[in-house]
Every structure is written in C-alpha cells, then in structure tokens.
Amino acid sequence: MEKAELLEEICKLLTRIGALKFGVFKLTSGKTSPYYIDLRLVPSFPDAFKFICDAYVGMIEEELGLGAFDRIAGVPTSGIPFAAVVAFSTGKPFLYVRKEVKKHGRERRVEGVLRPGDRIILLDDLITTGKTLADAARAIRSEGGVVEHAFVLIDREEGGRELLSRAGVELHALMTVREMARTLLEMGAIEEEQYELIMRQVESR
C-alpha cells in the first residue's frame, strides 16, 4: 500500500471512531491545544487496532528491519497496548516503562526482561514535546539497554523530534500532524477552520 493510501485509510479509521476532537485540551506535556488526538480509543475497535498495529509493523520493517533490535518497549500508558501487539506480531519480547519506580518488589521502572546491551526500540502512540519518550529512553539506558530509535503513529510537530535527537534517539513517525490535517481536509472530514487551528498550533511551538 502506498503511503498516501495508508495515511488516508488511517485517517478514515480515526474519523470513524471519533479520535480527533476540537476544543481546549491540556496535554500530557502540560501544553494546551485546540485539538486532541485520542488514540486510547483505538484498541476498543479491533479492526482499527489491527490495521494500525500492522502499519507499525510495516514501518518498523521498512525503516529499521527486524534484525536491528532485540526488544520492544511500550511507553505508558497509551503506547503499551500498541507495543504489546506489535511485539507479538514481530516475535519480539515486550517490556514496558513505568511512569515512576514502583515502591514494592524489584523497585524498577522497566518491567520485563532487559539484559545489558539489549537493543530496544520505543513505541508510543504519538509525540508532542518528546519528554515522555526521552524519559523512557533514560530509564531503559539506566538499566543497561541501548535505545536509539522510537516509533510513533503521529508526530504533532511540537519539538519532540528535536528533543529526541538531542537525546540520541531517532524518531520514526508514520505521519506528521500536517500530513494528517491535509489528508482530513481533502477527505472532507474537517473544515478549513479546523485545519487552520491545527496549523497554528504547529507553528506556535
């Protein structure tokens, strides 16, 4: 499937499940935004979930290759269901990063088997400022893992790619929010005014 066709199919799915909302939202990063992409809804729709997880797999195979890493780490919380399915689909071990160290048991932030030198790819639903992914990379590195790549479905283009680059992590995004907005506009799924809201948010970062 060509990239333009893939983006259109994903945008159709996100529109159908009501994942794109307009209003005033406070993001995980602490920033406010006039729009919100709620990818937490996706696992509740098995057909959309499978299609998007398959898209992740295709992106990983094409842009990195399955032999270039050892394990897949999900980033809390939205990235965890996607990462688990993608790990299963690719036959790679799955682990996930806690938001903070748990106060019992092994008192670790990384859950799952992680050996020194293991090459880990991070997987999340989207990226805004990049702070969550950069923090996950630090947590894995502190336990001996090697992190050089992160994969997301959507890059909101608000500084995340640049922050990860400074942290030594290359970002791979299936689409940018500009690409998503343009596709949605051409499909008639959003109005010109909504398109402009998204563009202004990107340009104001």
Backbone bond lengths (Angstrom), bond angles and torsions (degrees), N, CA, C in turn:
res aa  C-N    CA-C-N  psi(-1)  N-CA   C-N-CA  omega(-1)  CA-C   N-CA-C  phi
1 M - - - 1.461 - - 1.528 109.45 -
2 E 1.317 116.64 129.23 1.465 121.27 178.07 1.522 110.27 -65.82
3 K 1.363 115.73 153.26 1.461 118.81 -175.29 1.521 112.29 -59.05
4 A 1.327 118.08 -43.01 1.462 120.63 -178.96 1.528 111.17 -59.90
5 E 1.320 115.68 -40.77 1.464 120.69 179.13 1.526 110.36 -67.34
6 L 1.352 115.75 -40.57 1.462 120.59 178.95 1.527 110.75 -62.53
7 L 1.337 116.47 -45.94 1.463 120.54 179.32 1.526 110.93 -60.44
8 E 1.329 115.99 -41.40 1.457 119.42 -179.63 1.525 111.24 -64.36
9 E 1.325 116.46 -41.35 1.466 119.89 179.54 1.524 110.97 -64.12
10 I 1.339 116.50 -41.91 1.463 119.83 179.12 1.525 110.36 -66.10
11 C 1.321 116.96 -42.04 1.465 120.22 178.37 1.524 111.29 -62.71
12 K 1.322 117.20 -37.31 1.464 120.71 176.53 1.531 110.55 -62.47
13 L 1.342 115.48 -43.22 1.461 120.07 179.71 1.522 110.79 -63.85
14 L 1.335 116.63 -45.66 1.466 120.38 -178.47 1.527 110.94 -64.14
15 T 1.330 116.27 -35.63 1.463 120.23 177.12 1.522 110.41 -67.43
16 R 1.321 116.24 -44.06 1.472 120.55 -177.44 1.514 112.43 -61.98
17 I 1.336 117.28 -37.91 1.467 119.73 -177.05 1.528 112.35 -90.24
18 G 1.330 116.94 0.04 1.462 119.93 177.31 1.512 114.43 73.94
19 A 1.339 117.00 35.01 1.460 120.70 -175.29 1.529 113.78 -79.83
20 L 1.328 117.77 -19.85 1.464 120.73 -179.22 1.519 109.58 -102.83
21 K 1.340 115.28 122.02 1.458 120.58 -177.12 1.534 109.58 -127.08
22 F 1.327 115.20 148.31 1.457 120.96 178.06 1.525 109.18 -117.38
23 G 1.344 116.44 143.71 1.455 122.78 -176.94 1.519 108.42 161.50
24 V 1.333 116.62 -141.11 1.470 121.69 172.95 1.519 106.89 -126.01
25 F 1.333 115.98 117.66 1.455 120.90 -174.34 1.521 110.84 -127.38
26 K 1.331 115.77 143.34 1.455 120.73 172.23 1.519 107.81 -98.81
27 L 1.324 116.61 122.77 1.452 121.76 -175.79 1.522 110.94 -87.17
28 T 1.330 116.31 168.03 1.464 121.51 177.16 1.521 111.24 -56.05
29 S 1.321 115.91 -33.29 1.464 121.35 -179.27 1.525 112.57 -69.68
30 G 1.345 116.44 -12.97 1.459 120.41 -176.28 1.517 112.51 97.28
31 K 1.327 117.23 -13.37 1.459 121.36 178.92 1.527 110.55 -75.18
32 T 1.324 116.04 156.27 1.458 119.96 171.48 1.520 108.71 -99.60
33 S 1.323 115.38 152.38 1.462 120.50 -176.61 1.517 109.90 -145.36
34 P 1.346 117.50 145.30 1.469 120.22 176.83 1.530 112.80 -81.08
35 Y 1.318 116.90 -2.01 1.467 119.87 176.91 1.521 109.57 -143.05
36 Y 1.323 115.82 158.74 1.467 121.08 -177.68 1.521 108.40 -141.21
37 I 1.318 115.91 132.66 1.466 121.49 176.90 1.520 107.07 -106.88
38 D 1.323 116.63 106.92 1.463 121.47 -174.28 1.523 110.67 -96.48
39 L 1.328 115.55 84.34 1.462 119.84 -179.78 1.529 112.32 -79.58
40 R 1.339 116.79 -4.64 1.469 119.30 173.72 1.531 111.18 -65.09
41 L 1.325 116.35 -19.30 1.463 120.40 178.92 1.522 112.58 -73.39
42 V 1.325 116.52 -26.60 1.469 120.72 -169.83 1.527 113.56 -55.47
43 P 1.354 120.60 -47.14 1.474 119.17 -178.06 1.529 114.16 -61.91
44 S 1.332 117.88 -14.82 1.464 120.29 177.56 1.532 112.53 -80.04
45 F 1.322 116.06 -5.00 1.470 121.99 178.94 1.531 107.86 -124.14
46 P 1.329 117.73 94.07 1.469 121.07 -171.66 1.522 115.44 -52.76
47 D 1.332 118.02 -38.18 1.463 118.99 -179.08 1.522 110.83 -67.92
48 A 1.331 116.57 -42.85 1.464 120.42 177.81 1.527 110.63 -66.57
49 F 1.323 116.21 -41.30 1.467 121.82 -179.95 1.523 110.44 -60.08
50 K 1.335 116.84 -47.15 1.465 120.58 -179.77 1.521 111.14 -64.09
51 F 1.328 116.66 -43.81 1.462 119.79 -178.01 1.529 110.69 -61.95
52 I 1.320 116.51 -44.77 1.462 120.17 -177.82 1.525 111.33 -70.36
53 C 1.330 117.64 -39.33 1.471 119.40 176.66 1.531 110.62 -63.86
54 D 1.328 117.09 -39.00 1.464 120.30 176.32 1.531 110.52 -63.72
55 A 1.329 117.03 -34.71 1.463 120.51 177.75 1.521 111.01 -66.60
56 Y 1.336 116.30 -39.30 1.474 120.07 174.42 1.532 110.38 -58.91
57 V 1.329 115.35 -47.19 1.474 120.18 -178.64 1.521 110.17 -59.16
58 G 1.328 116.73 -45.66 1.461 120.49 179.73 1.516 112.00 -61.81
59 M 1.329 116.87 -40.79 1.461 120.70 179.20 1.520 111.09 -64.88
60 I 1.329 116.99 -43.31 1.463 121.04 179.84 1.526 110.78 -63.56
61 E 1.330 116.26 -44.76 1.467 120.09 179.92 1.524 111.26 -62.84
62 E 1.327 116.56 -41.66 1.461 120.78 -175.31 1.524 112.47 -76.00
63 E 1.322 117.28 -41.57 1.458 120.15 -172.12 1.529 114.22 -92.44
64 L 1.332 117.25 -18.46 1.466 119.54 -178.33 1.518 112.27 -131.48
65 G 1.314 116.68 -48.87 1.465 120.79 -176.55 1.516 110.45 98.72
66 L 1.326 116.52 140.68 1.462 120.34 -175.29 1.517 112.99 -69.34
67 G 1.321 117.10 -20.71 1.461 119.17 -179.83 1.516 113.76 -82.70
68 A 1.332 117.34 -3.55 1.463 121.25 -174.59 1.525 113.82 -92.09
69 F 1.329 117.18 0.60 1.463 119.73 179.56 1.526 109.63 -150.74
70 D 1.332 115.12 164.08 1.461 120.74 -175.28 1.523 114.08 -108.30
71 R 1.345 116.60 -34.37 1.458 120.54 -174.70 1.525 110.35 -144.25
72 I 1.329 115.39 159.19 1.459 122.03 177.40 1.521 108.74 -115.48
73 A 1.325 115.95 129.67 1.466 120.84 179.67 1.521 110.14 -112.15
74 G 1.317 116.06 127.84 1.451 121.63 175.13 1.514 110.54 -86.65
75 V 1.323 115.35 143.25 1.460 121.71 -178.77 1.524 108.38 -103.96
76 P 1.325 117.92 129.37 1.471 120.43 -174.93 1.527 112.13 -68.85
77 T 1.342 114.04 150.09 1.456 122.45 -15.11 1.528 111.24 -100.64
78 S 1.307 115.50 -24.30 1.467 119.70 -173.43 1.516 113.50 -64.49
79 G 1.328 117.05 -30.13 1.456 119.45 -176.71 1.510 114.43 -76.95
80 I 1.340 117.40 -17.77 1.466 120.46 -172.50 1.526 113.44 -63.72
81 P 1.344 120.71 -49.25 1.473 117.62 -180.00 1.519 113.49 -63.01
82 F 1.342 117.57 -37.37 1.466 119.91 177.76 1.529 110.40 -64.54
83 A 1.335 115.98 -46.04 1.460 120.29 -177.82 1.527 111.59 -63.30
84 A 1.319 117.11 -38.45 1.465 120.48 -179.20 1.530 111.07 -63.53
85 V 1.329 116.35 -45.00 1.463 120.02 -179.47 1.525 110.90 -69.23
86 V 1.329 117.07 -41.21 1.470 120.28 179.33 1.531 110.35 -64.37
87 A 1.327 116.83 -39.87 1.467 119.73 177.19 1.528 110.43 -62.05
88 F 1.319 116.72 -44.87 1.463 120.77 178.20 1.526 110.96 -61.06
89 S 1.334 116.47 -43.66 1.464 121.20 -177.26 1.521 112.83 -66.43
90 T 1.330 116.57 -31.39 1.467 120.68 -178.01 1.525 112.67 -96.63
91 G 1.332 116.58 -3.36 1.467 120.26 -179.22 1.510 113.18 72.40
92 K 1.330 116.46 24.59 1.461 120.70 -179.70 1.532 110.37 -104.03
93 P 1.335 117.44 145.05 1.468 120.21 176.43 1.530 110.86 -62.41
94 F 1.332 114.38 145.22 1.463 121.55 -178.08 1.521 110.55 -109.66
95 L 1.317 115.96 141.57 1.455 121.44 169.31 1.521 107.83 -143.77
96 Y 1.313 115.97 170.07 1.459 118.17 177.59 1.516 110.40 -144.42
97 V 1.319 113.94 159.36 1.457 121.09 -175.88 1.518 109.03 -107.78
98 R 1.324 116.58 126.41 1.463 120.76 175.87 1.522 110.13 -74.85
99 K 1.337 115.99 155.33 1.456 119.75 176.87 1.525 111.20 -67.18
100 E 1.321 115.61 -30.65 1.463 120.39 178.21 1.518 109.18 -149.81
101 V 1.317 116.76 163.95 1.463 121.40 -178.82 1.518 109.25 -64.86
102 K 1.332 116.65 131.89 1.462 118.35 177.62 1.528 109.09 -74.25
103 K 1.308 115.85 152.17 1.460 121.06 -172.44 1.516 113.57 -92.41
104 H 1.332 116.90 9.06 1.469 119.15 -178.83 1.534 108.02 -141.08
105 G 1.323 115.95 176.96 1.466 120.14 179.07 1.520 111.92 62.37
106 R 1.351 115.74 -128.90 1.472 120.49 -176.12 1.525 112.93 -83.68
107 E 1.330 116.38 -6.64 1.469 121.69 178.38 1.534 112.00 52.87
108 R 1.331 114.95 49.71 1.466 121.25 179.16 1.524 109.99 -114.16
109 R 1.323 116.19 160.38 1.461 120.81 173.12 1.519 111.27 -94.52
110 V 1.323 117.03 -23.26 1.460 120.76 -178.68 1.523 109.05 -100.67
111 E 1.329 116.60 120.54 1.462 121.96 -179.93 1.521 109.93 -103.33
112 G 1.321 115.86 127.07 1.453 121.59 -177.32 1.517 109.53 122.87
113 V 1.313 116.14 178.29 1.463 121.15 -178.66 1.523 109.68 -83.28
114 L 1.318 116.45 120.20 1.456 122.59 178.33 1.516 108.44 -134.73
115 R 1.331 116.05 117.15 1.464 120.72 -179.45 1.519 109.76 -105.25
116 P 1.326 117.64 148.29 1.471 120.39 177.65 1.533 110.85 -53.71
117 G 1.321 116.50 130.53 1.458 120.79 179.33 1.515 114.49 92.51
118 D 1.340 118.02 -10.82 1.467 120.49 177.33 1.528 110.24 -59.56
119 R 1.321 116.04 133.72 1.465 121.53 177.37 1.528 108.71 -89.38
120 I 1.313 115.35 116.76 1.460 121.63 -173.30 1.531 110.23 -112.66
121 I 1.341 116.25 134.82 1.471 118.65 168.30 1.525 107.45 -104.91
122 L 1.319 115.37 138.59 1.454 121.55 176.04 1.526 109.10 -88.54
123 L 1.328 116.09 144.85 1.457 119.77 177.83 1.526 109.01 -136.17
124 D 1.325 115.68 125.00 1.466 121.82 178.33 1.523 108.26 -135.30
125 D 1.335 116.45 171.94 1.463 119.21 -178.58 1.523 111.20 -77.87
126 L 1.338 116.78 -46.59 1.460 120.09 178.12 1.515 109.71 -151.88
127 I 1.321 116.30 173.25 1.453 121.62 -179.96 1.523 109.20 -133.81
128 T 1.338 115.19 137.40 1.464 121.00 175.74 1.526 108.21 -114.38
129 T 1.319 116.69 -84.90 1.471 119.66 179.42 1.521 112.20 -88.26
130 G 1.334 117.37 -19.06 1.457 121.28 179.75 1.512 114.42 90.63
131 K 1.326 118.37 -1.96 1.470 120.13 -175.40 1.531 112.36 -64.43
132 T 1.317 117.06 -39.35 1.470 120.19 -178.87 1.520 111.07 -65.30
133 L 1.323 117.41 -44.85 1.460 121.16 179.20 1.522 111.33 -67.63
134 A 1.312 117.82 -40.67 1.467 120.67 178.62 1.523 110.50 -63.41
135 D 1.335 116.57 -38.81 1.465 121.04 177.99 1.524 110.80 -65.43
136 A 1.338 116.54 -40.45 1.469 120.30 177.73 1.525 110.89 -63.74
137 A 1.329 116.56 -40.11 1.469 120.21 177.99 1.521 110.62 -61.39
138 R 1.331 117.03 -42.57 1.474 120.58 178.72 1.521 111.12 -62.45
139 A 1.340 116.34 -41.61 1.467 120.13 -178.95 1.522 111.10 -62.86
140 I 1.324 117.07 -42.99 1.471 120.62 -179.66 1.525 110.52 -69.17
141 R 1.302 116.72 -42.54 1.468 119.78 178.52 1.519 111.78 -62.47
142 S 1.326 116.78 -34.66 1.471 119.89 -179.81 1.517 111.75 -66.81
143 E 1.333 116.65 -18.28 1.469 120.70 178.13 1.527 111.62 -106.56
144 G 1.339 116.54 15.43 1.454 120.37 172.23 1.511 116.64 99.51
145 G 1.332 117.94 -3.94 1.457 120.37 179.95 1.519 112.36 -78.67
146 V 1.322 115.44 157.86 1.464 122.22 177.10 1.525 107.44 -108.16
147 V 1.329 117.25 121.82 1.465 121.87 -178.16 1.522 109.30 -123.47
148 E 1.328 116.20 116.70 1.460 120.71 179.62 1.524 112.83 -129.52
149 H 1.347 117.39 -8.71 1.466 120.27 -175.98 1.525 111.03 -139.22
150 A 1.325 115.41 142.85 1.466 122.04 174.88 1.522 108.67 -133.50
151 F 1.325 116.18 139.03 1.463 122.25 -178.70 1.527 110.25 -120.04
152 V 1.329 115.52 133.56 1.464 121.75 176.41 1.522 108.88 -136.58
153 L 1.326 115.00 161.49 1.457 119.18 175.64 1.530 110.18 -77.52
154 I 1.352 116.20 -45.20 1.462 120.59 -174.29 1.526 111.32 -132.43
155 D 1.305 115.83 130.94 1.467 122.60 172.54 1.529 107.59 -99.04
156 R 1.346 116.11 114.41 1.462 120.09 -179.42 1.535 112.09 -74.17
157 E 1.318 117.17 -3.76 1.470 122.89 174.54 1.533 112.39 58.29
158 E 1.334 115.03 47.73 1.459 119.72 178.35 1.533 110.92 -123.07
159 G 1.339 115.14 36.89 1.460 120.34 174.12 1.511 115.94 101.97
160 G 1.329 117.37 -5.00 1.463 120.75 -176.52 1.515 114.06 -63.77
161 R 1.318 116.81 -44.41 1.468 120.32 -179.01 1.526 110.85 -60.03
162 E 1.333 115.59 -42.79 1.464 119.75 -178.18 1.533 111.36 -68.05
163 L 1.338 116.77 -40.48 1.471 119.54 178.75 1.522 110.89 -63.27
164 L 1.323 117.12 -44.64 1.465 120.22 179.15 1.524 110.97 -63.49
165 S 1.316 116.92 -39.53 1.461 120.28 179.07 1.527 110.53 -59.36
166 R 1.331 116.41 -41.65 1.468 119.98 178.18 1.525 111.38 -66.00
167 A 1.337 116.11 -25.34 1.465 121.13 178.69 1.520 111.96 -89.49
168 G 1.334 117.28 4.65 1.457 120.59 178.56 1.509 114.56 80.02
169 V 1.339 117.09 23.68 1.461 121.90 -179.58 1.522 108.87 -120.67
170 E 1.323 116.55 128.35 1.465 121.49 177.29 1.516 109.71 -88.93
171 L 1.324 116.16 129.43 1.464 120.78 179.84 1.520 110.93 -91.10
172 H 1.341 115.27 134.38 1.464 122.35 173.09 1.527 106.77 -119.50
173 A 1.324 117.37 118.02 1.465 121.55 179.88 1.519 109.60 -121.40
174 L 1.318 116.15 135.14 1.455 119.46 179.08 1.525 110.62 -65.33
175 M 1.346 115.63 -35.11 1.462 119.32 176.53 1.521 110.00 -153.76
176 T 1.331 115.18 153.34 1.458 120.22 171.53 1.518 107.69 -90.25
177 V 1.328 115.93 163.00 1.460 118.33 -179.86 1.531 110.54 -68.30
178 R 1.342 117.39 -27.26 1.471 119.12 174.36 1.529 110.42 -63.04
179 E 1.342 115.99 -44.92 1.462 119.81 178.81 1.526 110.57 -62.56
180 M 1.328 115.95 -42.18 1.463 119.88 179.17 1.522 111.13 -62.11
181 A 1.336 116.30 -46.74 1.462 120.54 -177.70 1.524 111.37 -63.94
182 R 1.323 117.05 -42.28 1.461 120.95 178.94 1.526 110.59 -63.01
183 T 1.334 116.42 -43.00 1.471 120.48 179.32 1.517 110.68 -63.74
184 L 1.338 117.04 -44.50 1.461 120.99 179.58 1.530 111.32 -62.89
185 L 1.329 116.64 -38.78 1.462 120.98 178.82 1.523 110.47 -64.98
186 E 1.329 116.18 -45.54 1.465 120.32 -179.72 1.520 111.88 -65.59
187 M 1.342 116.62 -29.31 1.463 121.37 177.45 1.522 112.08 -77.55
188 G 1.324 116.48 -15.06 1.456 120.21 -175.05 1.515 113.16 82.13
189 A 1.350 116.66 14.87 1.463 121.18 -177.92 1.523 112.41 -81.67
190 I 1.331 117.38 -22.57 1.461 121.90 175.29 1.521 109.06 -132.22
191 E 1.320 115.19 158.20 1.455 120.85 178.38 1.524 110.23 -86.57
192 E 1.331 116.47 164.78 1.468 121.69 178.40 1.527 110.72 -57.90
193 E 1.322 117.24 -38.49 1.468 121.06 -179.94 1.527 111.15 -63.03
194 Q 1.329 116.82 -40.22 1.466 120.80 178.79 1.533 110.52 -69.00
195 Y 1.306 115.95 -37.74 1.469 120.71 175.92 1.523 109.65 -59.66
196 E 1.320 116.78 -44.45 1.464 120.95 -178.91 1.528 111.31 -65.89
197 L 1.331 117.79 -34.80 1.463 121.12 176.43 1.524 110.84 -59.57
198 I 1.327 115.83 -44.97 1.466 120.34 179.41 1.521 110.13 -64.53
199 M 1.323 116.71 -44.52 1.465 120.23 -179.43 1.530 112.22 -61.74
200 R 1.334 116.15 -40.56 1.472 119.60 179.60 1.518 111.56 -65.63
201 Q 1.348 116.16 -37.00 1.461 119.56 177.68 1.522 111.43 -63.15
202 V 1.328 116.54 -41.72 1.468 120.93 178.20 1.526 110.82 -63.51
203 E 1.319 115.09 -44.68 1.470 119.60 -175.20 1.518 113.65 -74.41
204 S 1.350 117.18 -15.03 1.464 120.09 -177.60 1.519 113.34 -92.61
205 R 1.315 117.20 1.69 1.477 120.08 -173.94 1.534 112.05 -65.36
